[in-house]
């Protein structure tokens, strides 16, 4: 398993609106690039207005070229999560897509790809320990194939589902700790025939599992 640290992090707090859809889809609010301290992923209702807060992260994945078998995003929970609820990671083009541009309010909604979930739904939250998101096949492919991996952590039950449940969601992330992406590469299977037998039908070569063989006498 290998680990890379987040390259850029930020948070946008949207403007409150009495209309759920308007609050959810507006590119407006306050963007903080290089956020620190305890900050929330949030769906908030107060004084008749609804408001969203989303977290955005960028990782430099240019050094990852192998197929991945698994990956996780690890974030430390903050001390103020009064209404823990479900969260999820989705694809984003924030930070200019390549981490080279400061987070902007225009990233609040327009940068989000709700059709591409980068994680499974996280249904529990630790307010002081690690919270681990299991990444999807779509995320594994983008990590391998792209030099940049940009994502948003959002509320699941209201924001991702596009359904106003009227249930407040507020989970805090401790940005004074390092957010990390850990990944495992898939084993390279020997791909050539041995003595006329195709590689798919070969379990071992001289007692060594083919999943652990990259070359035989220097041939890959």
Long-range contacts (C-beta under 8 A, 24 or more apart in sequence): 1-182, 1-183, 1-184, 2-182, 2-183, 2-184, 2-185, 3-180, 3-181, 3-182, 3-183, 4-59, 4-60, 4-61, 4-63, 4-64, 4-180, 4-181, 4-183, 5-178, 5-179, 5-180, 5-181, 6-57, 6-58, 6-59, 6-178, 6-179, 6-180, 6-181, 7-58, 7-59, 7-60, 7-99, 8-33, 8-34, 8-57, 8-58, 8-95, 8-99, 8-103, 9-34, 9-35, 9-55, 9-56, 9-57, 9-58, 9-175, 9-179, 10-34, 10-35, 10-55, 10-56, 10-94, 10-95, 10-102, 10-103, 11-35, 11-39, 11-53, 11-54, 11-55, 11-56, 11-103, 12-53, 12-54, 12-56, 12-103, 12-105, 12-107, 12-108, 13-42, 13-51, 13-52, 13-53, 14-51, 14-52, 14-53, 14-54, 14-108, 15-51, 16-44, 16-46, 16-47, 16-49, 16-50, 16-51, 17-49, 17-50, 17-51, 18-48, 18-49, 18-50, 19-50, 20-50, 20-158, 20-164, 23-49, 23-50, 23-51, 23-52, 24-50, 24-52, 24-109, 24-158, 24-159, 24-162, 25-109, 26-108, 26-109, 27-105, 27-106, 27-107, 27-108, 27-109, 27-110, 28-105, 28-108, 29-105, 29-108, 30-105, 31-102, 31-103, 31-104, 31-105, 31-107, 31-108, 32-103, 33-102, 33-103, 35-175, 36-175, 36-176, 37-78, 37-174, 37-175, 37-176, 38-78, 38-79, 38-80, 38-172, 38-173, 38-174, 38-175, 39-78, 39-172, 39-173, 39-175, 40-78, 40-80, 40-81, 40-170, 40-171, 40-172, 40-173, 41-87, 41-153, 41-154, 41-155, 41-169, 41-170, 41-171, 41-173, 42-155, 42-169, 42-170, 42-171, 43-85, 43-155, 43-157, 43-158, 43-159, 43-167, 43-168, 43-169, 43-170, 44-168, 44-170, 45-166, 45-168, 50-164, 52-154, 52-155, 52-159, 54-108, 54-112, 54-152, 54-153, 54-154, 54-159, 55-152, 55-153, 55-154, 55-173, 56-92, 56-94, 56-95, 56-103, 56-107, 56-111, 56-150, 56-151, 56-152, 56-153, 57-150, 57-151, 57-152, 57-153, 57-179, 58-94, 58-95, 58-98, 58-99, 58-148, 58-149, 58-150, 59-143, 59-148, 59-149, 59-150, 59-181, 60-99, 60-147, 60-148, 61-143, 61-144, 61-146, 61-147, 61-148, 61-149, 61-181, 62-147, 62-148, 64-143, 64-144, 64-183, 65-144, 66-144, 66-185, 66-186, 66-188, 67-140, 67-144, 67-185, 67-186, 68-140, 68-143, 68-144, 68-183, 68-184, 68-185, 68-186, 69-140, 69-184, 69-185, 69-186, 69-187, 70-134, 70-135, 70-140, 70-183, 70-184, 71-135, 71-139, 71-140, 71-143, 71-181, 71-182, 71-183, 71-184, 72-132, 72-133, 72-134, 72-135, 72-181, 72-182, 72-183, 73-119, 73-132, 73-133, 73-135, 73-151, 73-179, 73-180, 73-181, 74-130, 74-131, 74-132, 74-133, 74-179, 74-180, 74-181, 74-182, 75-130, 75-131, 75-133, 75-153, 75-173, 75-174, 75-179, 76-128, 76-129, 76-130, 76-131, 76-173, 76-174, 76-177, 76-179, 77-125, 77-126, 77-127, 77-128, 77-129, 77-130, 77-131, 77-171, 77-172, 77-173, 77-174, 78-127, 78-172, 78-173, 78-174, 79-127, 79-128, 79-172, 79-174, 80-127, 80-172, 81-125, 81-127, 81-170, 81-171, 81-172, 82-170, 83-167, 83-168, 83-169, 83-170, 84-124, 84-125, 84-127, 84-169, 84-170, 84-171, 85-125, 85-155, 85-156, 85-157, 85-167, 85-168, 85-169, 85-170, 85-171, 86-121, 86-122, 86-123, 86-155, 86-156, 86-157, 86-169, 87-121, 87-122, 87-125, 87-153, 87-154, 87-155, 87-156, 87-169, 87-171, 88-117, 88-119, 88-120, 88-121, 88-122, 88-133, 88-153, 88-154, 88-156, 88-160, 89-117, 89-118, 89-119, 89-133, 89-135, 89-139, 89-151, 89-152, 89-153, 89-154, 90-114, 90-116, 90-117, 90-118, 90-151, 90-152, 90-154, 90-160, 91-116, 91-117, 91-118, 91-138, 91-142, 91-150, 91-151, 91-152, 92-150, 92-151, 92-152, 93-150, 94-150, 94-152, 95-150, 97-148, 97-150, 98-147, 98-148, 99-148, 99-150, 111-150, 111-152, 112-152, 112-154, 114-160, 114-162, 117-160, 118-142, 118-151, 121-156, 122-156, 125-171, 127-172, 140-183, 143-181, 143-183, 149-181, 187-211, 187-212, 188-214, 189-213, 190-214, 190-215, 190-216, 190-220, 191-220, 192-216, 192-219
